[in-house]
């Protein structure tokens, strides 16, 4: 099983789009809110090189863009 972490913040409409897909498809994934957890923001920048959400970290590799993240879930889960 791959290690998945979704970095987000609540006001982000692209994050909400990903969360809607996950909810509709009953997919559970670890999430980290970069606004509530300053350490998560630092982690995101270290792992992905930028402070952009949504970002799905897949086994240490960053995937950005809501459509790309949703497509990854469609093709891999």
PAVEX-910105 format. One record per residue: residue number from 1; y negated, x negated, z of N, C-alpha, C, O, CB in turn. Coordinates in steps of 0.2 Angstrom, whole numbers, plus 5000, padded with zeros to 4 digits. Each point is the difference from the previous one (the first is absolute). Glycine has a CB too. Layout:
! PAVEX-910105
+-----+------+------+------+-------+-------+-------+------+------+------+------+------+------+-------+-------+-------+
: seq : n_c2 : n_c1 : n_c3 : ca_c2 : ca_c1 : ca_c3 : c_c2 : c_c1 : c_c3 : o_c2 : o_c1 : o_c3 : cb_c2 : cb_c1 : cb_c3 :
+-----+------+------+------+-------+-------+-------+------+------+------+------+------+------+-------+-------+-------+
: NUM :    Y :    X :    Z :     Y :     X :     Z :    Y :    X :    Z :    Y :    X :    Z :     Y :     X :     Z :
...
+-----+------+------+------+-------+-------+-------+------+------+------+------+------+------+-------+-------+-------+
***
This chain:
! PAVEX-910105
+-----+------+------+------+-------+-------+-------+------+------+------+------+------+------+-------+-------+-------+
: seq : n_c2 : n_c1 : n_c3 : ca_c2 : ca_c1 : ca_c3 : c_c2 : c_c1 : c_c3 : o_c2 : o_c1 : o_c3 : cb_c2 : cb_c1 : cb_c3 :
+-----+------+------+------+-------+-------+-------+------+------+------+------+------+------+-------+-------+-------+
:   1 : 5006 : 4996 : 5000 :  4994 :  5004 :  5000 : 4994 : 4996 : 5000 : 4999 : 4995 : 5004 :  5007 :  5014 :  5002 :
:   2 : 4989 : 4992 : 4990 :  4994 :  4997 :  4999 : 4995 : 5001 : 5006 : 5000 : 5006 : 5003 :  5001 :  4994 :  4985 :
:   3 : 4995 : 4995 : 5014 :  4995 :  5001 :  5005 : 4994 : 5003 : 4997 : 4997 : 4997 : 4996 :  5008 :  4994 :  5011 :
:   4 : 4993 : 5015 : 4995 :  4994 :  5003 :  4997 : 4995 : 5002 : 5005 : 5002 : 5002 : 5006 :  5005 :  5003 :  4985 :
:   5 : 4987 : 4993 : 5008 :  4994 :  5002 :  5004 : 4994 : 5003 : 4996 : 4998 : 4996 : 4995 :  5006 :  4995 :  5013 :
:   6 : 4994 : 5014 : 4993 :  4994 :  5003 :  4996 : 4994 : 5000 : 5004 : 4999 : 5002 : 5006 :  5008 :  5006 :  4989 :
:   7 : 4988 : 4988 : 5003 :  4993 :  4999 :  5003 : 4996 : 5005 : 4997 : 5000 : 5001 : 4994 :  5002 :  4987 :  5008 :
:   8 : 4994 : 5015 : 5002 :  4996 :  5006 :  4998 : 4994 : 5001 : 5005 : 4999 : 4996 : 5005 :  5011 :  5009 :  4990 :
:   9 : 4985 : 4999 : 5003 :  4996 :  5003 :  5005 : 4999 : 5007 : 4999 : 5000 : 5002 : 4994 :  4994 :  4987 :  5008 :
:  10 : 5005 : 5016 : 5003 :  5000 :  5007 :  4999 : 4995 : 5003 : 4995 : 5002 : 5005 : 4996 :  5002 :  4995 :  5015 :
:  11 : 4990 : 4997 : 4988 :  4995 :  5003 :  4996 : 5001 : 4998 : 4992 : 4997 : 5003 : 4996 :  4995 :  4997 :  5014 :
:  12 : 5013 : 4996 : 4989 :  5001 :  4998 :  4993 : 5004 : 5005 : 4996 : 5006 : 5002 : 5002 :  4994 :  4986 :  5002 :
:  13 : 4997 : 5015 : 4991 :  5003 :  5005 :  4996 : 5007 : 4997 : 4996 : 5004 : 5004 : 4999 :  4985 :  5002 :  5000 :
:  14 : 5011 : 4988 : 4999 :  5006 :  4997 :  4997 : 5005 : 5000 : 5005 : 5006 : 5000 : 4998 :  4987 :  4994 :  4994 :
:  15 : 5006 : 5004 : 5014 :  5005 :  5000 :  5005 : 5003 : 5007 : 5002 : 5006 : 5000 : 5000 :  4988 :  4990 :  5005 :
:  16 : 5001 : 5015 : 4995 :  5003 :  5007 :  5001 : 5004 : 5002 : 4994 : 5005 : 5003 : 5001 :  4985 :  4999 :  5005 :
:  17 : 5009 : 4996 : 4988 :  5004 :  5001 :  4994 : 5007 : 4997 : 5001 : 5005 : 5004 : 4999 :  4985 :  4996 :  4994 :
:  18 : 5011 : 4994 : 5010 :  5006 :  4997 :  5001 : 5004 : 5004 : 5006 : 5006 : 5001 : 5000 :  4989 :  4987 :  4996 :
:  19 : 5001 : 5013 : 5009 :  5003 :  5004 :  5006 : 5003 : 5007 : 4998 : 5005 : 5002 : 5002 :  4987 :  4992 :  5005 :
:  20 : 5004 : 5009 : 4988 :  5002 :  5007 :  4998 : 5007 : 4999 : 4996 : 5005 : 5004 : 5001 :  4983 :  5000 :  4998 :
:  21 : 5013 : 4991 : 4997 :  5006 :  4998 :  4997 : 5006 : 4999 : 5005 : 5005 : 5003 : 4999 :  4988 :  4992 :  4991 :
:  22 : 5005 : 5001 : 5015 :  5005 :  4998 :  5004 : 5003 : 5006 : 5004 : 5006 : 5001 : 5001 :  4989 :  4988 :  5000 :
:  23 : 5000 : 5015 : 5001 :  5001 :  5006 :  5004 : 5004 : 5005 : 4996 : 5005 : 5003 : 5002 :  4985 :  4996 :  5005 :
:  24 : 5008 : 5002 : 4987 :  5004 :  5005 :  4995 : 5007 : 4998 : 4999 : 5005 : 5004 : 4999 :  4984 :  4999 :  4996 :
:  25 : 5012 : 4990 : 5005 :  5007 :  4997 :  4999 : 5004 : 4998 : 5006 : 5005 : 4997 : 4999 :  4990 :  5000 :  4990 :
:  26 : 5002 : 5005 : 5017 :  5003 :  4998 :  5006 : 5002 : 4993 : 5001 : 5005 : 4998 : 5002 :  4999 :  5013 :  4998 :
:  27 : 4991 : 4984 : 4998 :  5001 :  4993 :  5000 : 4996 : 4998 : 5006 : 4994 : 5001 : 5001 :  5007 :  4998 :  4986 :
:  28 : 5003 : 4997 : 5017 :  4996 :  4997 :  5006 : 4999 : 4993 : 4999 : 5005 : 4996 : 4998 :  5001 :  5013 :  5010 :
:  29 : 4989 : 4988 : 4994 :  4998 :  4993 :  4999 : 4995 : 4998 : 5006 : 4996 : 5004 : 5002 :  5006 :  4997 :  4985 :
:  30 : 4999 : 4993 : 5015 :  4995 :  4997 :  5005 : 4993 : 5000 : 4997 : 4999 : 4998 : 4994 :  5010 :  4995 :  5011 :
:  31 : 4986 : 5010 : 4999 :  4993 :  5000 :  4998 : 4996 : 4996 : 5005 : 5001 : 5000 : 5006 :  5001 :  5011 :  4988 :
:  32 : 4993 : 4986 : 5003 :  4995 :  4997 :  5004 : 4993 : 5002 : 4998 : 4998 : 4999 : 4994 :  5010 :  4991 :  5008 :
:  33 : 4988 : 5012 : 5003 :  4993 :  5003 :  4999 : 4995 : 4994 : 5001 : 5000 : 4998 : 5005 :  5003 :  5014 :  4998 :
:  34 : 4994 : 4985 : 4991 :  4996 :  4994 :  5001 : 4994 : 5002 : 5004 : 4996 : 4995 : 5002 :  5009 :  5000 :  4987 :
:  35 : 4993 : 5011 : 5011 :  4994 :  5002 :  5004 : 5001 : 5000 : 5008 : 4996 : 4998 : 5004 :  5000 :  5009 :  4986 :
:  36 : 5010 : 4996 : 5012 :  5002 :  5000 :  5007 : 5002 : 4994 : 5002 : 5000 : 4998 : 5006 :  5003 :  5014 :  4993 :
:  37 : 5001 : 4984 : 4997 :  5003 :  4993 :  5002 : 4997 : 4994 : 4997 : 5002 : 4999 : 4994 :  5009 :  5008 :  5008 :
:  38 : 4984 : 4990 : 5001 :  4997 :  4994 :  4997 : 5005 : 4995 : 4998 : 4999 : 4997 : 4995 :  4991 :  5005 :  5012 :
:  39 : 5015 : 4997 : 4997 :  5005 :  4995 :  4998 : 5004 : 5002 : 4993 : 5002 : 4996 : 4997 :  5000 :  5002 :  5016 :
:  40 : 4998 : 5008 : 4986 :  5004 :  5003 :  4994 : 4995 : 4998 : 4994 : 5003 : 4998 : 4994 :  5003 :  5011 :  5012 :
:  41 : 4988 : 4991 : 4995 :  4995 :  4998 :  4994 : 5001 : 4993 : 4999 : 5000 : 4998 : 4994 :  4992 :  5011 :  5009 :
:  42 : 5008 : 4987 : 5002 :  5001 :  4993 :  4999 : 5007 : 4998 : 4997 : 5000 : 4996 : 4995 :  4993 :  5002 :  5015 :
:  43 : 5012 : 5006 : 4992 :  5007 :  4999 :  4997 : 4999 : 5002 : 4992 : 5003 : 4996 : 4996 :  5003 :  5006 :  5015 :
:  44 : 4991 : 5003 : 4988 :  5000 :  5002 :  4993 : 4996 : 4995 : 4995 : 5003 : 4998 : 4995 :  4997 :  5014 :  5009 :
:  45 : 4995 : 4985 : 4999 :  4996 :  4995 :  4996 : 5005 : 4994 : 4999 : 5000 : 4997 : 4995 :  4989 :  5007 :  5010 :
:  46 : 5014 : 4994 : 5001 :  5005 :  4994 :  4999 : 5005 : 5001 : 4995 : 5002 : 4996 : 4997 :  4996 :  5002 :  5015 :
:  47 : 5005 : 5008 : 4988 :  5006 :  5002 :  4996 : 4998 : 5001 : 4993 : 5003 : 4997 : 4995 :  5003 :  5008 :  5015 :
:  48 : 4989 : 4999 : 4989 :  4998 :  5002 :  4993 : 4994 : 4996 : 4997 : 4999 : 5001 : 4994 :  5005 :  5010 :  5009 :
:  49 : 4992 : 4986 : 5001 :  4994 :  4996 :  4998 : 4994 : 5004 : 4999 : 4995 : 4997 : 4998 :  5013 :  4996 :  4996 :
:  50 : 4992 : 5014 : 5008 :  4994 :  5004 :  5000 : 5001 : 5006 : 5004 : 5005 : 5002 : 5002 :  4993 :  4994 :  4986 :
:  51 : 4996 : 5007 : 5014 :  5000 :  5005 :  5004 : 5000 : 5007 : 4996 : 4994 : 5003 : 5000 :  5000 :  4990 :  5009 :
:  52 : 5011 : 5008 : 4988 :  5000 :  5006 :  4995 : 5006 : 5005 : 5003 : 5006 : 4997 : 5001 :  4989 :  4996 :  4989 :
:  53 : 5004 : 5013 : 5010 :  5005 :  5005 :  5002 : 5000 : 5005 : 4995 : 4995 : 5001 : 4997 :  5004 :  4997 :  5015 :
:  54 : 5007 : 5006 : 4987 :  5006 :  4998 :  5003 : 5003 : 4994 : 4997 : 4999 : 4998 : 4995 :  5003 :  5014 :  5007 :
:  55 : 5002 : 4985 : 5003 :  5004 :  4994 :  4998 : 5007 : 5001 : 5003 : 5000 : 5000 : 5006 :  4989 :  4993 :  4993 :
:  56 : 5016 : 5006 : 4997 :  5007 :  5001 :  5002 : 5002 : 4992 : 5000 : 5000 : 4997 : 4995 :  5002 :  5015 :  5001 :
:  57 : 5000 : 4986 : 5010 :  5003 :  4993 :  5000 : 5008 : 5001 : 5000 : 5003 : 5004 : 5004 :  4987 :  4991 :  5003 :
:  58 : 5013 : 5002 : 4988 :  5007 :  5001 :  4998 : 5003 : 4993 : 5001 : 4999 : 4995 : 4996 :  4999 :  5014 :  4996 :
:  59 : 5005 : 4990 : 5014 :  5003 :  4993 :  5002 : 4995 : 4995 : 4999 : 5001 : 4994 : 4997 :  5010 :  5010 :  4999 :
:  60 : 4983 : 4997 : 5006 :  4995 :  4995 :  5001 : 4995 : 4999 : 4993 : 4996 : 4996 : 5000 :  5012 :  4998 :  5008 :
:  61 : 4994 : 5010 : 4987 :  4996 :  5000 :  4994 : 4996 : 5007 : 5000 : 5002 : 5005 : 5001 :  5006 :  4988 :  4993 :
:  62 : 4985 : 5006 : 5004 :  4996 :  5005 :  5000 : 5000 : 5004 : 4993 : 5000 : 4997 : 4995 :  4993 :  4997 :  5013 :
:  63 : 5007 : 5013 : 4993 :  4999 :  5004 :  4994 : 4994 : 5005 : 5001 : 5000 : 5004 : 5005 :  5013 :  4996 :  4993 :
:  64 : 4982 : 5000 : 4998 :  4994 :  5004 :  5001 : 5000 : 5006 : 4995 : 5005 : 5000 : 4995 :  4989 :  4990 :  5009 :
:  65 : 5001 : 5014 : 4996 :  4999 :  5006 :  4996 : 5005 : 5006 : 5001 : 5006 : 4999 : 5000 :  4990 :  4993 :  4991 :
:  66 : 5001 : 5013 : 5011 :  5005 :  5006 :  5002 : 5005 : 5002 : 4995 : 5006 : 5001 : 5002 :  4984 :  5003 :  5004 :
:  67 : 5008 : 4996 : 4988 :  5005 :  5002 :  4994 : 5006 : 4995 : 5000 : 5006 : 5002 : 4999 :  4985 :  5004 :  4995 :
:  68 : 5007 : 4987 : 5007 :  5005 :  4995 :  5000 : 5005 : 5001 : 5006 : 5006 : 4999 : 4999 :  4986 :  4993 :  4994 :
:  69 : 5005 : 5009 : 5012 :  5004 :  5001 :  5007 : 5005 : 5006 : 4999 : 5006 : 5000 : 5001 :  4984 :  4995 :  5006 :
:  70 : 5007 : 5011 : 4990 :  5004 :  5006 :  5000 : 5006 : 4998 : 4994 : 5005 : 5002 : 5002 :  4985 :  5006 :  5001 :
:  71 : 5008 : 4989 : 4992 :  5005 :  4998 :  4995 : 5005 : 4996 : 5003 : 5006 : 5000 : 4998 :  4986 :  5001 :  4993 :
:  72 : 5006 : 4994 : 5013 :  5005 :  4996 :  5004 : 5005 : 5004 : 5004 : 5006 : 4999 : 4999 :  4986 :  4992 :  5001 :
:  73 : 5006 : 5014 : 5003 :  5004 :  5004 :  5004 : 5005 : 5004 : 4996 : 5006 : 5001 : 5001 :  4985 :  5000 :  5008 :
:  74 : 5006 : 5002 : 4985 :  5004 :  5004 :  4996 : 5006 : 4996 : 4997 : 5005 : 5002 : 4999 :  4985 :  5005 :  4998 :
:  75 : 5008 : 4986 : 5002 :  5005 :  4996 :  4996 : 5005 : 4996 : 5005 : 5005 : 4998 : 4998 :  4987 :  5001 :  4993 :
:  76 : 5006 : 5001 : 5015 :  5004 :  4996 :  5005 : 5003 : 5004 : 5006 : 5004 : 4997 : 5003 :  4989 :  4994 :  4993 :
:  77 : 5005 : 5015 : 5005 :  5003 :  5003 :  5005 : 5004 : 5007 : 4998 : 5003 : 5003 : 5004 :  4988 :  4992 :  5004 :
+-----+------+------+------+-------+-------+-------+------+------+------+------+------+------+-------+-------+-------+
***
